């Protein structure tokens, strides 16, 4: 009786308001639409299970299919669309009823993508393709991180850069005013870390990072290995954690390599352009293994035809028709792998300091392992590890921080086949291996078969001690671990010794019991 009284109360109250309705229409089991002329507001009413069942039975003939209502009915929640003018009063009346557990207004939800208010953001497809808005919901970067723009300088008076630029150096003019006379460095700087959500211009990948301008290219975009090397060293010595190198040369160079190693030894992450020749050879310094090399994709995530590829390519980022800051306070489109590099540098800056990305090496791994795989499955020469994905890289770094996995280092490809009772490792040594290698990896997989491939010289494993002996001459070998063959030999040898001892004892016993012989002529 009480339940029917509540139902009647709701109906009479609605009819008493003068609303012209189909009084109550069932929107799926246990949910109702109270329609009226004019705007309505949706109430979500949680009831006891008994009341929900009674309500449903009372209006079964008016049932209308509604997927949302059918699902909510499973948790005893009813949908009421009521006249907006009377919604608050009806909510109060409903909450007084003993079988009504709650009555709440339906509320909106939205995708948690953080879109800044920079007016030219719609022109920046690259930020969408690398999922920057989703990444900004996790982190926008910190001002304690510095990206060195080793390039043609930076327009440090640009309104989108003026608050981000630190005191740099000009190796072309030999002074402390690295003003950009070519426009290239300014464009790169805006992609990496333009002032964002400031109501003007464009957005940068890293909202927080500072920019350190180091001018090594002249007014026509030219420079030399010696000046570039000097710029890299200076940046490493003046607080840069990330060094952006949107430039390159055709040939390897020892001076440049030494400068790269100098910066790496000081904890810097170097990111460089693969080149715009459309060839299968990377430009330098991108071709150096320790440098993160970046190729270009277009708006539909295809490799740009001009983008160099090949062995050593690490990541891809947008590089065609990229809109960013220009000298003189303006904005401009540019194309090239030079534009791809600052997307990666900006992401690295946001990752810097994450719990699972505390070193340049771990930052690189986070970007590679979270990249959108393009082209052939896994790493390939045209796309490297794929297109960077900002939100996934941040999630990866944070997840790794809470995964405690012992790591053993080995410079070779290791295929692991799990079997019982032994584990077989197939090892392809390289020329630099010492004759004896000992390590204790761990096996994280519980499946019957798993492959652990080389990842920057490390593999992970558990629970099985491994001792590997290689010949001095590199050659493919199959080694078996588990119960040692030497143990079997010891057992056999021991058995033979026991049998030999028993046999000797029996022989001596028989000899002593032989009959006495008479010595007669």
Buried (B, 14 or more C-beta within 10 A) or exposed (E): EEBEEBBEBBBEBBEEBEBEBEBBBBBBBBBBBBBBEEEBBBBBBBBBEEBBBBBBEBBEEBBEEBEEBBEBBEEBBBBBBBBEBBBEEBBEBBEEBEBBBEBEEEEEEEEEBBBBEBEBBEBBBBBBBBBBBBBBBBBBBBEEBBBBBBBBBBBBEBBBBEEBBBEBBBBBBEEEEBBBBBBBBBBBBBBBBBBBBBEEBBBBBBBBBBBBBBBBBBEEBEBBBBBBBBBBBBBBEBEBBBBBBBBBBEEEBEEBBEBBBBBBEEEBBBBBBBBBBEBEBBBBBBBBEBBBBBBBBBEEBBBBEBBBBBEBBBBBBBBBBBBBBBBEBEBBEBBBBBBBBBBBBBBBBBBBBBEBBBEBBBBBBBBBBBBBEBBEEEBBEBBBBBBBBBBBBBBBBBEBBEEEEEEBEBEBBBBBEBEEEEBBBBBEBEEEBEEEBEEEBBBBBEEEEBEBEEEEEBBBBEEBEBEBEBEEEBEEBEBEBEEEEEEEEEEEEEEEEEEEEEEEEEEEEEEEEEEEEEEEE
